[in-house]
Amino acid sequence: MVTSRRKATLRILLSGAAALPVFLSSAAQAQENGGTIELKQITVETGNAKAGSATGPVKGFVPENTATGSKTDTPIEQIPQSVSVVGREEMDDIGAQKPDEALRYTAGVFAQPFGPDFDTNWLYIRGFDATQTGTYLDGLQNFSYGFGGFLIDSFGLERIEVLKGPASALYGGGNPGGIVNYVSKRPTGERIRYLEAGINSFGNGYTGFDIGDKASDVVNYRVNGVIGGGDGYTDFEENFRGVISPSISWSPDEATKLTVLANYTHLDGTHNGGAFLPYFGTVVDAPFGKISRKRNFTEPSIDSYDREQASIGYELEHTFDNDWTVRQNLRYGFSHVKEHSLYAYGYGWAEQPSGTDYDLSRINFRHDTTVNTFLVDNQLQGKVTTGAIEHTLLFGVEYKYFDIDQMQQTGGATPINPVHPVYGLPQGPMWDPYIDQNLKRNQVGIYAQDQLRFGDGWIMTLNGRYDYVSDKSEGLPSYRDHEGKASGRFGIGYEFENGLTPYASVASFFNPVIEALGNGAQAQPETGQQYEVGVKYRPQAFDGLVTASFFDLTKQNVVTGPNTNREQIGEVNSRGFELEAQANITDAWRVTAAFTTYKLEVTEDANAALIGNQPYLVPETQASVFAQYTVLDGALEGLQLGAGVRYIGSSYADAENKYKVPDVALVDLKLGYEKDNWGVDLNVTNLFDKNYVAGCQTTLSCGYGEGRKALLKAHVKW
């Protein structure tokens, strides 16, 4: 729980948030009166992370290059799969405070399927869960299992990149729908002095800073951090977060560069309500009506969440005289999470209330999880020419180590009334752990890539990778397993001089599964393939990028059946269309828009009655648009007006497709003012305060979407 010491800290930081506008006003007054405060415009154009590069800032809403789609710094239109990039400016303009909020306007991504969650970034890509196996930080996997993983804070990010479709040919096992790569802020070689503070309508505030500069001719540094917390949207919800991310780069010459990146994150709080609720009473009325979306059915005296995590790593690069480059990207990570909470689970364990007893059953749950990870990716990149064909070659050897020590247990819990809850009753004792386990995973992958250019605009990409994965579990449950799998990608496209690039690709994937089947055998990796055709267009009349793609993605070896007899005969198909457009139309106008529609279908299952059904939780259609206008001259110079609409289509709450979650349209608003090197923004999400359910993972576990939230923030650069 948030301690009195941390509440005092929050009062201090909220005071800082209140004082920042005064500082801004004083700075502006001093500037007008010829005072000694001199504010200089910050531009990030040179140094270690150049604007337009794969790790540098994104200009407005329109990205240029990406490394996520090829592990090389490549223009997005040359990647034979759909790639989306959300830069720092877009995150700030839409008021995103978490990575999953930043991706709400991205094609193919379903974010926050259970509503807001301060301790997890829930993400689905092309219908498949990317939360545990599909997230990366600076190109290295942030694999998680159970409750063991890493939480990324968006304040320390320069950009978020989404590669849609299988990525195993580059990264090894992972989510078939795609991956999310978080790109950290890093030294730029420029002077950076940035301070930001804000508070939302729930009483949750923060103060963040970003400082960078040259330490010498060969050393640059940058450090950013944020401290914040306060109340949440639901009853009893409060949290504290503290994050600091220092980095330093050393470039003794033009051929050599070493960048060290570190992070420490601490979260301390209580769980939010509005989640793990039954379908009857949220989506549709129960006999008593609907459960309030602000209701929290935990026990305030018991509920707690604590996360301590840290990481340190480096990116080392050296280019030889023959223009071949060697790289080594390495990171060690540690995470310790403890939490204890009570969750609602139906009406007497049933999906509908019966009789006059409407009480909700509850699960008393506790876990203690420690994770250690070590990752290293060694690469060799160079260019060769064979006849009329130009090759950019990449060879790599990658090692991943994941160690989780976890204990999970449940205990007795009293029921609670959904309308008039009574808290503080004694709860039952905790039972013996049903999981008390140490699990180690070792994975080695070797891969190669060839990016070819020939003809007069033809581009081709060839990928191949082989991975060996070994899992060893001691304790409860215990098992050993090892697998070797190959994966590949082939893509071809043609770049027209008018900026149009049609492309086609096919890619295979695998995803190791940690689960025992009903016959006692260890589950085999999930496998599958994707076919994708599309077109990317970078117009010449204005700064923009448009991507349209059709895809057909199949996941095989899905584990299905009841818990007592799990079988690996399932198959799910996702096929559809995505359209995304990002444009800096003029210096005043910037727009991002997305449309996604696909058919999700169970094509094989242990239960024949489910074949042909749509998997629950994920909607098949989404659409969004956000536009912002900035007044460039006149009396209102610096005024910013932005508005967005997000449409989330209907989904199902059950595998049988009997119960539907309705669609919803949400409106977001931004009002901002920029003057010289300071600014103030007001962002409002869900402007009309729609009461809606974000999604249901069975009829016993539905989550409300967040109600209207206003965020007032101010920043200054000097």
C-alpha positions in Angstrom: 0.0 0.0 0.0 1.1 3.6 -0.4 2.8 4.5 2.8 2.5 7.9 4.7 6.1 8.6 3.6 5.2 8.2 0.0 2.0 10.3 0.5 4.2 13.0 1.8 6.4 12.6 -1.3 3.3 12.9 -3.5 2.3 16.2 -1.7 5.7 17.6 -2.5 5.6 16.6 -6.2 2.1 17.9 -6.6 3.2 21.1 -5.1 5.9 21.1 -7.8 3.2 20.6 -10.4 1.3 23.5 -9.1 4.4 25.7 -8.9 5.6 24.9 -12.5 3.1 27.3 -14.2 4.4 30.1 -11.9 7.9 29.3 -12.9 6.9 29.4 -16.5 5.2 32.7 -16.1 8.3 34.1 -14.3 10.6 32.9 -17.0 8.5 34.5 -19.7 8.3 37.8 -17.7 12.1 37.8 -17.3 12.5 37.2 -21.0 10.2 40.1 -21.8 12.0 42.4 -19.4 15.4 41.6 -20.6 16.2 39.5 -17.6 19.0 37.0 -17.2 17.0 33.9 -18.0 17.8 32.8 -21.6 15.8 30.0 -23.1 17.2 28.3 -26.2 15.2 26.2 -28.6 16.1 22.5 -28.4 16.5 20.6 -31.6 17.7 17.0 -31.7 19.4 16.6 -35.1 22.9 15.3 -34.4 24.8 13.1 -32.0 24.2 9.5 -31.1 20.4 9.3 -31.9 19.8 11.4 -35.0 16.4 12.6 -35.9 14.9 10.3 -38.6 17.2 7.4 -37.6 15.8 4.2 -36.2 16.5 5.2 -32.6 16.1 9.0 -32.9 13.2 11.4 -32.4 10.2 11.2 -34.8 9.4 14.5 -36.5 5.7 15.2 -35.7 3.7 12.1 -36.4 5.6 10.7 -39.4 8.5 8.2 -38.9 11.2 7.6 -41.5 13.4 4.6 -40.4 13.0 1.6 -38.2 15.3 -1.1 -36.8 12.5 -3.3 -35.5 11.6 -4.7 -38.9 15.1 -5.7 -39.9 17.6 -5.1 -37.1 19.2 -2.6 -39.5 18.5 1.1 -39.8 16.0 0.9 -42.7 13.3 3.1 -44.3 9.9 1.8 -43.2 8.7 1.5 -46.8 11.5 -1.1 -47.5 10.3 -3.5 -44.7 8.1 -6.3 -46.3 5.6 -6.2 -43.3 3.4 -3.5 -41.8 5.3 -1.3 -39.3 3.8 1.4 -37.1 5.8 3.9 -35.1 4.6 6.2 -32.3 7.1 8.9 -31.6 7.6 11.1 -28.5 5.6 14.0 -29.9 2.6 11.9 -30.7 2.7 10.4 -27.2 2.7 13.8 -25.7 0.0 15.2 -28.0 -2.5 12.5 -27.2 -1.6 12.7 -23.5 -0.4 9.1 -23.1 1.0 8.2 -19.7 1.5 4.5 -20.4 2.7 2.6 -23.5 -0.7 0.9 -23.9 -2.3 4.3 -24.0 0.2 5.4 -26.6 -0.9 2.6 -28.9 -4.7 3.3 -28.9 -4.5 5.0 -32.2 -2.4 2.3 -33.9 -3.8 0.0 -36.6 -3.9 -3.7 -35.7 -3.4 -3.1 -32.0 -6.1 -3.7 -29.3 -4.8 -2.0 -26.1 -6.2 -2.1 -22.6 -8.6 -5.1 -23.3 -9.5 -5.2 -19.5 -9.6 -1.5 -19.0 -6.9 0.6 -17.3 -4.2 -1.3 -15.3 -1.4 0.6 -13.7 0.9 -2.4 -13.4 0.6 -4.0 -16.9 0.6 -2.9 -20.5 -2.0 -5.3 -22.1 -1.6 -5.5 -25.9 -3.1 -7.7 -28.6 -1.8 -7.5 -32.2 -3.8 -8.9 -35.1 -5.9 -10.8 -32.6 -3.1 -12.4 -30.6 -1.8 -11.6 -27.1 1.6 -9.8 -27.3 1.7 -8.9 -23.6 4.1 -11.7 -22.5 6.1 -12.9 -25.5 5.8 -10.0 -27.9 7.4 -7.0 -26.1 11.0 -5.8 -26.5 13.1 -3.1 -25.2 15.8 -1.7 -27.5 15.6 -4.8 -29.6 16.0 -7.3 -26.8 13.1 -9.4 -25.6 11.2 -8.5 -22.4 9.9 -12.0 -22.0 7.5 -12.6 -19.1 5.8 -15.7 -17.7 3.1 -15.8 -15.1 3.6 -12.6 -13.0 7.3 -12.4 -13.8 8.2 -9.7 -16.2 9.2 -6.0 -16.7 7.0 -2.9 -16.7 8.1 -0.1 -19.1 7.3 3.5 -18.2 6.5 5.6 -21.3 8.3 8.8 -20.0 11.7 7.2 -20.7 10.8 6.3 -24.3 11.8 8.0 -27.5 9.4 5.9 -29.7 7.3 2.8 -29.7 7.5 0.5 -32.8 5.1 -2.2 -33.8 6.1 -4.9 -36.3 3.0 -6.7 -37.3 3.0 -10.4 -38.1 5.6 -13.1 -37.3 9.0 -11.9 -36.2 10.6 -15.2 -35.3 13.0 -15.0 -38.3 14.6 -12.0 -36.6 14.0 -12.5 -32.9 13.2 -16.1 -32.3 10.1 -17.4 -30.5 7.3 -15.0 -29.9 3.8 -13.8 -30.5 2.6 -14.5 -34.0 0.5 -11.3 -34.3 3.6 -9.1 -34.0 5.9 -7.5 -31.5 6.2 -4.1 -29.7 9.7 -2.6 -29.4 10.2 0.1 -26.9 13.0 2.5 -27.9 14.7 4.3 -25.0 15.7 7.9 -24.9 19.5 8.0 -25.2 22.3 10.6 -25.5 22.0 12.9 -28.5 25.1 15.0 -28.2 22.9 18.0 -27.7 22.1 20.0 -24.6 18.7 18.9 -23.2 17.0 20.5 -20.2 13.4 19.5 -19.8 11.0 19.6 -16.8 7.4 18.4 -16.9 4.7 18.2 -14.2 1.1 17.2 -14.4 -2.0 16.0 -12.5 -5.1 14.3 -13.6 -8.8 14.6 -12.5 -8.4 11.6 -10.2 -5.8 13.3 -8.1 -2.8 11.4 -9.5 0.2 13.7 -10.3 3.8 13.4 -11.4 7.0 15.3 -12.0 9.4 14.3 -14.7 12.8 15.5 -15.9 15.1 14.9 -18.9 18.7 16.1 -18.8 21.4 15.6 -21.4 24.6 17.1 -22.7 28.2 16.6 -23.8 30.6 15.6 -21.0 33.5 15.9 -23.3 34.3 15.6 -27.0 33.8 11.9 -26.9 31.3 11.4 -24.0 27.6 12.3 -24.0 25.1 11.6 -21.2 21.4 11.7 -20.6 19.3 11.0 -17.6 15.5 11.0 -17.3 13.2 10.1 -14.6 9.7 10.5 -13.2 8.1 10.3 -9.7 4.4 10.3 -9.3 1.3 8.8 -7.8 -1.9 9.5 -6.0 -5.5 8.2 -6.3 -6.9 6.2 -9.1 -10.3 6.1 -10.8 -11.8 3.3 -8.7 -12.4 2.9 -4.9 -9.4 2.4 -2.7 -7.0 2.7 -5.7 -3.8 4.5 -5.1 -0.3 4.1 -6.4 3.3 5.4 -6.4 5.9 5.2 -9.2 9.5 6.2 -9.3 11.6 5.7 -12.4 15.1 6.8 -13.3 17.0 6.0 -16.5 20.6 7.1 -16.9 22.6 6.6 -20.1 26.0 7.5 -21.3 27.7 7.1 -24.7 31.4 7.0 -25.6 32.6 7.6 -29.2 36.4 7.7 -29.3 36.3 7.9 -33.1 33.7 7.9 -35.9 34.0 4.1 -36.2 33.3 3.1 -32.6 30.4 3.8 -30.3 29.4 2.4 -26.9 26.1 3.4 -25.2 25.3 2.2 -21.7 21.6 2.2 -20.7 20.3 1.6 -17.2 17.0 1.8 -15.5 15.5 1.5 -12.0 11.7 1.3 -11.4 9.7 1.1 -8.2 5.9 0.7 -8.1 4.0 0.6 -4.8 0.2 0.7 -4.7 -3.1 -1.0 -4.5 -5.1 -2.7 -7.3 -7.7 -0.9 -9.3 -11.3 -2.1 -9.3 -13.7 -2.3 -12.3 -12.2 -5.6 -13.4 -12.7 -9.3 -13.0 -16.4 -8.8 -12.9 -19.2 -11.0 -14.3 -20.9 -10.3 -17.7 -24.2 -10.1 -16.0 -24.0 -6.9 -14.0 -21.6 -5.1 -16.3 -22.4 -5.7 -20.0 -26.1 -6.5 -19.3 -28.2 -5.9 -16.2 -28.3 -8.3 -13.4 -31.5 -8.4 -11.3 -30.1 -5.5 -9.2 -28.9 -3.5 -12.3 -25.3 -2.9 -13.1 -22.2 -2.9 -10.9 -20.6 0.5 -10.6 -17.5 0.8 -12.7 -15.8 2.5 -9.7 -16.5 -0.4 -7.4 -13.5 -2.3 -6.0 -14.1 -5.7 -4.4 -10.7 -6.2 -2.8 -10.1 -5.7 0.9 -8.4 -2.3 1.6 -6.6 -3.6 4.7 -5.1 -6.6 2.7 -4.5 -5.3 -0.8 -0.9 -4.5 -1.8 1.3 -4.4 -4.8 5.1 -3.8 -4.8 7.5 -4.0 -7.8 11.3 -3.4 -7.7 13.0 -3.8 -11.1 16.4 -2.8 -12.5 18.3 -3.3 -15.7 21.7 -2.4 -17.2 23.1 -3.1 -20.6 25.0 -1.7 -23.5 25.1 -1.3 -27.2 28.6 -1.6 -28.7 29.3 -0.9 -32.4 32.5 -0.8 -34.4 32.8 -0.3 -38.2 36.0 -1.6 -39.9 37.8 0.1 -42.8 36.0 -2.2 -45.2 32.6 -0.8 -43.9 31.6 -4.1 -42.2 30.2 -3.4 -38.7 30.1 -5.6 -35.6 27.6 -5.0 -32.9 26.9 -6.4 -29.5 23.7 -5.5 -27.6 23.5 -6.8 -24.1 21.2 -6.4 -21.1 20.8 -7.9 -17.6 17.5 -7.4 -15.9 16.1 -8.1 -12.4 12.5 -7.9 -11.2 10.8 -8.7 -7.9 7.0 -8.4 -7.6 4.8 -9.2 -4.6 1.1 -8.7 -4.6 -1.9 -9.7 -2.5 -5.5 -9.0 -3.5 -9.1 -10.3 -3.5 -10.9 -10.6 -6.9 -14.5 -11.2 -7.7 -15.4 -14.4 -9.4 -19.0 -14.7 -10.3 -22.1 -15.1 -8.2 -21.4 -18.2 -6.0 -18.9 -19.2 -8.7 -21.7 -18.9 -11.4 -22.0 -16.4 -14.2 -25.6 -15.3 -13.2 -27.1 -14.6 -9.8 -29.8 -16.9 -8.6 -32.5 -16.4 -6.0 -32.2 -13.3 -3.8 -28.5 -13.8 -3.0 -26.6 -11.6 -5.3 -23.3 -11.8 -3.5 -20.1 -12.1 -5.5 -17.7 -14.9 -4.7 -14.1 -13.8 -4.3 -10.6 -15.3 -4.8 -8.0 -14.5 -2.2 -4.8 -14.5 -4.2 -1.1 -13.9 -3.4 2.2 -14.3 -5.2 5.9 -13.6 -4.8 7.9 -13.6 -8.0 11.5 -13.0 -8.8 13.0 -12.8 -12.3 16.5 -12.6 -13.6 17.2 -12.2 -17.3 20.4 -12.0 -19.4 20.3 -11.3 -23.1 23.0 -10.7 -25.7 22.7 -10.3 -29.5 25.9 -10.4 -31.6 25.6 -9.0 -35.1 27.8 -8.6 -38.2 26.6 -6.3 -40.9 28.1 -5.4 -44.3 27.4 -4.6 -47.9 28.5 -6.5 -51.0 27.6 -6.3 -54.7 27.1 -9.3 -56.9 26.7 -8.2 -60.5 23.8 -5.7 -60.6 22.5 -6.7 -57.1 23.4 -4.8 -54.0 23.2 -6.8 -50.7 23.0 -5.6 -47.1 24.0 -8.7 -45.2 23.3 -9.3 -41.5 24.5 -12.3 -39.5 23.7 -12.9 -35.8 24.0 -15.1 -32.8 21.7 -14.4 -29.9 21.5 -15.9 -26.4 18.5 -15.5 -24.0 18.3 -16.5 -20.4 15.2 -16.3 -18.3 15.0 -17.4 -14.6 11.8 -17.2 -12.6 11.3 -18.1 -9.0 7.6 -18.0 -8.2 5.1 -18.8 -5.5 1.4 -18.6 -6.0 -1.3 -19.4 -3.5 -5.0 -18.8 -2.8 -7.0 -18.8 0.4 -10.4 -18.5 1.9 -12.4 -15.4 1.1 -15.8 -14.0 2.2 -18.4 -13.1 -0.5 -19.3 -9.5 -1.0 -22.4 -7.7 -2.1 -22.0 -5.9 -5.4 -24.3 -3.0 -4.6 -23.7 -2.5 -0.8 -20.3 -4.0 -0.2 -19.1 -4.5 3.4 -15.3 -4.5 4.0 -13.1 -5.5 6.9 -14.5 -9.0 7.6 -11.9 -11.6 8.6 -10.7 -13.6 5.6 -9.7 -17.3 5.6 -6.2 -18.6 5.9 -3.9 -18.9 2.9 -3.7 -22.5 1.6 -0.5 -24.3 0.5 1.0 -22.9 -2.7 -0.3 -24.5 -5.9 2.8 -23.2 -7.6 6.2 -23.1 -5.9 8.6 -23.3 -8.8 11.9 -22.3 -10.2 11.9 -22.2 -14.0 14.9 -21.6 -16.2 14.9 -21.1 -19.9 17.9 -21.0 -22.2 17.6 -20.1 -25.8 20.3 -19.8 -28.5 19.5 -18.5 -32.0 21.5 -18.1 -35.1 20.2 -16.0 -38.0 21.0 -14.4 -41.3 19.3 -11.7 -43.4 19.9 -10.4 -46.9 18.3 -7.1 -48.1 18.7 -6.9 -51.8 18.3 -4.0 -54.3 18.3 -4.6 -58.0 16.6 -3.8 -61.2 15.7 -0.1 -60.9 13.6 -0.1 -57.7 13.2 -3.8 -56.8 13.8 -4.7 -53.2 13.9 -8.2 -51.7 14.4 -9.4 -48.1 15.4 -13.0 -47.2 15.6 -14.2 -43.6 16.4 -17.4 -41.9 16.8 -18.4 -38.2 17.3 -21.5 -36.2 16.6 -21.6 -32.4 17.2 -24.1 -29.7 15.2 -23.7 -26.5 15.6 -25.6 -23.3 13.2 -25.3 -20.3 13.9 -26.8 -16.9 11.5 -26.5 -14.0 12.1 -27.6 -10.4 9.5 -27.7 -7.7 5.7 -27.6 -8.3 5.2 -28.3 -11.2 8.5 -29.8 -12.4 9.5 -30.9 -15.9 12.2 -30.6 -18.6 11.9 -29.9 -22.3 14.0 -28.8 -25.2 13.0 -28.0 -28.8 14.7 -26.8 -32.0 12.9 -24.8 -34.6 13.6 -23.0 -37.8 11.7 -19.9 -39.1 12.0 -17.7 -42.1 10.7 -14.7 -44.1 10.7 -13.8 -47.7 9.6 -10.4 -48.9 9.7 -8.5 -52.2 8.6 -5.0 -53.2 9.1 -2.3 -55.8 9.8 1.3 -55.1 8.3 3.7 -57.7 9.7 7.2 -58.0 6.4 8.7 -56.9 6.8 7.2 -53.4 4.6 4.2 -53.9 6.0 0.8 -52.8 3.8 -2.3 -53.2 5.1 -5.4 -51.4 4.4 -9.0 -50.6 5.8 -11.4 -48.0 5.5 -14.7 -46.3 6.8 -15.5 -42.8 6.8 -18.5 -40.5 7.0 -18.4 -36.7 7.2 -20.5 -33.6 6.4 -19.8 -30.0 7.7 -22.1 -27.2 4.9 -23.1 -24.8 5.4 -23.7 -21.1 2.5 -26.1 -20.3 2.0 -29.7 -19.6 -0.7 -31.6 -21.5 -3.3 -34.0 -20.2 -1.1 -37.0 -21.1 1.8 -35.6 -19.0 3.9 -34.6 -22.1 5.2 -31.1 -22.4 3.5 -29.0 -25.0 5.2 -28.5 -28.3 5.9 -24.9 -29.6 3.1 -23.1 -31.4 3.8 -22.7 -35.1 2.3 -21.1 -38.1 2.7 -18.7 -41.0 1.5 -15.4 -42.4 0.9 -14.2 -46.0 0.8 -10.5 -46.4 0.4 -8.1 -49.4 0.3 -4.4 -49.2 1.4 -1.0 -50.3 3.3 1.8 -48.6 3.1 5.4 -49.9 5.3 8.3 -48.9 3.8 11.3 -50.8 5.9 14.0 -52.3 3.4 16.8 -51.7 3.7 16.7 -47.9 5.4 14.8 -45.2 3.4 11.6 -44.7 3.3 7.8 -44.7 0.3 5.6 -45.7 0.3 1.8 -45.2 -2.4 -0.6 -46.4 -2.0 -4.3 -45.9 -4.0 -7.6 -46.3 -2.8 -10.5 -44.3 -3.7 -14.1 -43.6 -2.2 -15.4 -40.3 -2.6 -18.9 -38.8 -1.5 -20.1 -35.4 -1.2 -23.9 -35.0 -0.5 -26.3 -32.0 -2.8 -24.2 -29.8 -3.5 -25.9 -26.5 -7.2 -26.5 -26.0 -9.6 -28.6 -23.9 -10.5 -28.7 -20.2 -7.8 -28.3 -17.6 -7.9 -32.0 -16.8 -7.3 -33.1 -20.4 -5.4 -30.4 -22.3 -4.7 -31.3 -25.9 -2.5 -29.5 -28.5 -4.8 -29.7 -31.6 -6.1 -26.2 -31.8 -5.7 -23.7 -34.6 -6.7 -20.0 -34.9 -6.8 -18.0 -38.1 -6.7 -14.2 -38.4 -7.1 -12.6 -41.8 -8.0 -9.1 -42.6 -7.1 -5.6 -43.7 -5.3 -2.7 -42.0 -5.0 0.9 -43.1 -2.8 3.5 -41.4 -2.0 7.1 -42.3 0.3 9.5 -40.6 0.9 13.0 -41.9 2.5 16.3 -41.1 0.3 18.0 -43.7 1.7 21.5 -43.0 3.6 23.0 -40.1 0.2 23.6 -38.5 -1.7 20.4 -39.2 -0.7 16.8 -38.2 -3.0 13.8 -38.4 -2.9 10.1 -37.6 -5.6 7.7 -38.6 -6.1 3.9 -38.5 -8.6 1.3 -39.6 -8.5 -2.4 -38.8 -10.9 -5.2 -39.8 -10.3 -8.9 -39.7 -12.0 -12.2 -39.2 -10.7 -14.2 -36.2 -11.8 -17.8 -36.4 -11.1 -21.0 -34.5 -10.4 -23.5 -37.3 -9.5 -26.5 -35.1 -10.3 -27.3 -31.5 -10.8 -30.3 -29.1 -14.4 -29.2 -28.9 -15.8 -29.4 -32.4 -18.7 -27.1 -31.5 -16.2 -24.2 -31.2 -14.9 -24.6 -34.7 -15.9 -21.5 -36.8 -16.3 -19.3 -33.7 -14.6 -16.1 -33.0 -12.1 -16.1 -30.0 -13.4 -14.1 -27.1 -12.1 -10.7 -25.9 -10.7 -9.2 -29.1 -12.9 -7.1 -31.5 -12.7 -7.7 -35.2 -13.0 -4.0 -36.2 -11.4 -0.8 -34.9 -11.0 2.7 -36.3 -9.4 5.9 -35.0 -8.3 9.4 -36.1 -6.5 12.1 -34.2 -5.9 15.6 -35.7 -4.1 18.6 -34.2 -3.9 22.2 -35.4 -1.4 24.7 -34.2 -1.8 28.5 -34.7 1.4 29.7 -36.2 1.0 33.5 -36.1 -1.2 36.3 -34.9 -2.6 36.9 -31.4 -3.3 33.2 -30.8 0.2 32.0 -31.9 1.1 28.8 -30.1 -2.5 27.7 -29.4 -3.0 24.0 -30.1 -6.3 22.3 -30.7 -6.6 18.5 -31.1 -9.4 16.0 -31.2 -9.6 12.3 -31.7 -12.2 9.6 -32.1 -11.6 5.9 -31.3 -14.1 3.2 -32.4 -13.8 -0.2 -30.8 -16.0 -2.9 -32.4 -18.0 -5.6 -30.6 -16.4 -8.7 -29.3 -17.5 -11.9 -27.6 -17.3 -12.8 -23.9 -17.3 -16.6 -24.3 -15.9 -19.2 -26.5 -19.4 -20.4 -27.6 -20.2 -16.9 -28.9 -23.4 -16.6 -27.0 -22.7 -13.4 -25.2 -21.6 -10.2 -27.0 -19.8 -7.1 -25.7 -21.1 -4.1 -27.6 -19.1 -1.6 -29.6 -18.3 1.9 -28.4 -17.1 5.2 -29.9 -14.9 7.4 -27.7 -13.9 11.1 -28.1 -10.6 12.6 -26.9 -9.7 16.2 -26.8 -6.6 18.3 -26.5 -6.1 22.0 -25.7 -2.5 23.3 -25.6 -0.4 26.4 -25.6 3.2 26.7 -26.6 5.2 29.8 -26.0 8.9 29.9 -26.7 10.3 27.1 -24.6 7.4 26.4 -22.3 3.9 25.1 -22.7 0.7 23.9 -21.0 -1.6 21.1 -22.2 -5.0 19.8 -21.2 -5.9 16.3 -22.5 -9.3 14.8 -21.9 -10.0 11.1 -22.8 -13.5 9.7 -23.1 -14.8 13.2 -23.2 -18.5 12.2 -23.0 -17.8 9.8 -20.1 -19.1 6.7 -21.9 -19.8 3.8 -19.5 -18.6 0.7 -21.4 -17.0 -2.7 -21.0 -13.6 -2.9 -22.7 -13.6 -6.7 -23.0 -14.4 -10.0 -21.4 -12.2 -13.0 -21.0 -15.0 -15.4 -20.3 -18.3 -14.4 -18.7 -16.7 -14.3 -15.3 -14.0 -11.8 -16.1 -15.0 -8.5 -17.7 -13.3 -5.1 -17.3 -14.8 -1.7 -17.5 -13.1 0.9 -19.8 -11.9 4.0 -18.1 -14.3 6.9 -17.6 -13.6 10.5 -18.5 -10.1 11.6 -17.4 -8.6 15.0 -17.7 -4.8 15.5 -17.5 -3.3 19.0 -17.0 0.4 19.2 -17.6 3.1 21.9 -18.1 6.6 21.8 -19.3 9.7 24.0 -19.7 12.9 23.7 -21.6 16.0 25.8 -21.0 
